[in-house]
Structures are given as structure tokens and as C-alpha cells.
Amino acid sequence: MAFVEPVTFRGLHVRLEPLAQRHHDDLVEAVQDGELWKLWYTSVPTPEGMKAEIDRRLGLQAQGSMMPFAIVLPDAAWAGDLANRAVGMTTYMHIDATNRRVEIGSTWYRRAVQRSPINTECKRLLLGHAFEALNCIAVEFRTHWFNQASRAAIERLGAKLDGVLRSHQINPHPDAKGTLRDTCVYSIIASEWPAVKAHLDYQLSKPRG
């Protein structure tokens, strides 16, 4: 199935590689940068749970519902010690090939590369493939109501809020166990892609300090 066929995406700032256990050690170090698993309103693997999380994502790929990627910095001088190393994870998930819909999610980055062009380029690469190669009708993004950083990042892409699923899920995080998650659902539809593409290309072309 095209949605889960292994593919590598290359940009100026990032390379997306099919996730594999060979990325494990880099990802353990990455998640420790900022202790990302402690964020109660999102789901990020702990260092000791990284192998199980990679296995979980690869299992969903085998079932046809997810295509997971390791986010790898390119072999470039500006990447320093992180060149050719995995700095996070992202996926196509909840794949609905029949209706040509997919969600981009389960994404996290080590703190050192946050607030950089990396997230913009990751989304540009994934959206381009979804709309131009997979012929998607729509691409979704979902996040916790209280994840303000994620909501702002999704809105900066040009995605529109479809609605809020109230009491959508029970939060398993130990710091908020049993609380109910309101899920914000955003999407970009195929007719919007040309404008969103132009917007993302413009953002990536802007000089950054």
C-alpha cells in the first residue's frame, strides 16, 4: 500500500527516514533533551520506553495504519555534533487509504532544534507527499486543547480548526492520570494545498537569525 511504502524525504534542514531500531540510541538522547516525556498534555516516550515505542509504531505500520519516520539532521556544518543523528519522530497515522485521508502526528523534537526551520520543513515534505504523491483529499492534525505550542504551530502551517472533540480520550500520563482530553482537530484540504505550499515555501526562504 502506497501510504506505508518506505520512503525517505530530503530537505535543506532535515531528512525524514523510515523509523528503525537503529535510531534508538539517538532518540533516547533526543528525548532526554528537555525531558519531553514529562509534558502531561502530550504523549512522548520515556528513555526506557523508546524501544517499545519504536516497536509499537512499526507494528502499526505492518497493519497499514501508520508510516513512522525518524527526523534526522543532514550532514551539514551547521548541524554540528547532531549531523546525521535522529532528533525526533513523526508519522503518517490513522491512515484511511480508501478515503485518501491521513493524519500527521505523534511528532516530537529534542529541545535543541525546537523553534527552528525543522518543523516547518518536516510538514512541508509530509504534506507535499500526501497531496502530490498519495493524492490525499485531506490531511488532519490533532492535539490536546492545553497544548498551546502545538496548536500555534499547526495554525502557522495554515491548517484550519474543524472542531473540538470534547472528553475525547482518557489521559494516561502519570501527572494527569484519568483526566479527560479535549482534542482539537485541524485539517488542510486538497484545494487549499497550493496556497499552503506557497506559504510554507515562503517561510522556509526567509532568513533566520
C-alpha positions in Angstrom: 0.0 0.0 0.0 1.4 3.4 -1.1 0.7 5.0 2.3 3.1 2.7 4.2 5.8 2.1 1.5 9.2 3.1 2.9 10.3 6.5 1.5 13.0 9.0 2.6 12.4 12.7 2.3 15.3 15.1 2.0 15.2 18.9 2.6 17.8 21.6 3.3 17.2 21.4 7.1 16.1 17.8 7.7 15.9 14.3 6.4 13.0 12.0 7.2 14.0 8.3 7.2 11.7 5.3 7.8 11.9 4.6 11.5 14.0 1.7 12.6 15.6 0.4 15.8 18.9 1.7 14.6 17.6 5.2 15.5 17.0 4.0 19.1 20.1 5.5 20.8 19.8 8.9 19.1 16.2 9.1 20.1 16.9 8.2 23.7 19.4 11.1 23.9 16.9 13.4 22.0 14.0 12.8 24.4 16.3 13.5 27.3 17.0 17.0 25.9 14.2 18.8 27.7 12.8 15.7 29.5 9.9 15.8 27.0 8.1 12.8 28.4 7.2 15.0 31.4 4.7 17.1 29.4 1.4 16.0 30.8 -0.7 17.1 27.8 1.1 15.1 25.2 2.5 11.6 24.7 6.2 11.3 24.3 8.1 8.1 25.1 10.4 7.9 28.1 14.1 6.9 27.5 13.5 3.4 28.9 10.3 3.1 26.8 11.9 4.1 23.5 12.4 0.6 22.1 8.8 -0.4 22.9 7.6 2.8 21.2 9.6 2.1 18.1 8.2 -1.4 18.1 4.6 -0.1 18.5 4.9 2.3 15.6 6.5 -0.4 13.4 3.7 -2.7 14.4 1.1 -0.2 13.3 3.0 0.2 10.0 2.7 -3.5 9.4 -1.1 -3.2 10.0 -1.3 -0.4 7.4 -2.4 2.3 9.8 0.9 4.2 10.3 4.1 5.2 8.5 6.6 6.3 11.1 9.7 8.4 10.4 12.9 9.4 12.3 13.7 13.1 12.0 17.4 13.3 11.1 19.6 16.3 10.7 21.6 16.4 7.4 25.3 16.1 7.1 25.9 19.9 7.2 28.3 22.1 9.1 25.5 24.0 10.9 24.2 20.7 12.4 27.4 20.3 14.4 27.5 17.2 16.6 23.9 16.4 15.6 24.7 15.9 11.9 23.3 12.6 10.7 21.6 11.9 14.0 17.9 11.5 14.8 16.5 14.4 16.8 12.8 13.3 16.9 9.9 11.3 15.4 6.9 12.0 13.3 4.3 9.8 11.4 1.5 9.5 9.0 -1.1 8.0 11.2 -4.8 6.9 11.2 -4.3 6.2 7.5 -7.6 5.9 5.6 -6.4 4.8 2.2 -10.0 4.2 0.9 -11.0 7.8 1.6 -7.5 9.2 0.9 -7.1 10.8 4.3 -4.2 10.8 6.7 -3.2 12.5 9.9 0.3 13.9 10.6 1.1 13.5 14.2 2.9 11.7 17.1 5.6 14.3 16.5 8.3 15.4 18.9 11.7 17.1 18.6 14.6 17.5 21.0 14.7 20.9 22.7 17.9 21.9 20.9 16.1 22.0 17.5 12.8 23.4 18.5 11.9 26.9 17.2 14.0 26.2 14.1 13.0 25.7 10.4 12.9 21.9 11.1 9.2 21.6 11.9 8.2 23.7 9.0 10.3 21.7 6.6 9.1 18.4 8.0 5.5 19.4 7.5 6.3 20.8 4.0 7.8 17.4 3.0 5.0 15.3 4.5 2.2 17.5 3.2 3.7 17.6 -0.3 3.9 13.8 -0.5 0.4 13.4 0.9 -1.2 15.7 -1.6 1.0 15.3 -4.6 2.0 11.6 -4.5 -0.7 10.0 -2.4 -3.5 12.2 -3.8 -5.0 12.9 -0.4 -8.3 14.6 -0.1 -7.4 16.0 3.4 -4.6 15.9 5.9 -5.5 16.1 9.6 -3.6 17.3 12.7 -4.9 16.6 16.2 -3.6 18.0 19.6 -4.6 18.5 23.2 -6.6 21.6 24.0 -3.9 22.6 26.5 -1.0 22.0 24.1 -0.8 25.7 23.2 2.6 25.4 21.5 1.3 22.6 19.2 -1.9 24.4 18.4 0.0 27.6 17.4 2.4 25.6 15.3 -0.4 23.8 13.5 -2.2 27.1 12.8 1.0 28.6 11.5 1.1 25.9 8.8 -2.3 27.2 7.5 -4.4 24.4 8.9 -8.0 25.3 10.0 -9.8 24.2 13.1 -12.5 21.7 12.2 -13.7 21.5 15.8 -13.0 20.2 19.3 -13.8 16.6 20.4 -14.9 17.1 24.0 -13.9 14.5 26.5 -12.4 12.6 23.6 -9.8 10.5 25.5 -8.7 9.5 28.9 -5.2 10.8 29.6 -2.8 8.0 30.8 0.1 10.4 31.7 1.1 9.8 35.4 0.9 13.6 36.2 -2.7 13.8 34.9 -3.9 10.2 35.1 -7.6 9.9 34.5 -8.2 13.4 33.3 -10.2 13.9 30.1 -8.6 15.2 26.9 -10.4 17.7 24.7 -8.9 17.1 21.2 -8.5 20.0 18.8 -8.9 18.7 15.2 -7.4 20.7 12.4 -7.1 20.0 8.7 -5.8 21.1 5.3 -7.9 20.0 2.3 -6.6 19.4 -1.2 -7.9 22.7 -2.7 -6.0 24.6 0.0 -2.7 22.9 -0.6 -1.4 25.3 -3.4 -1.8 28.3 -1.0 -0.4 26.4 2.0 2.6 25.2 -0.1 3.4 28.8 -1.2 3.1 29.9 2.4 5.5 27.2 3.7 8.0 27.8 0.9 8.0 31.5 1.7 8.5 30.7 5.4 11.5 28.4 4.6 13.0 31.0 2.3 13.1 33.7 5.0 16.5 34.3 6.6 16.6 33.4 10.3 18.9 34.6 13.0 
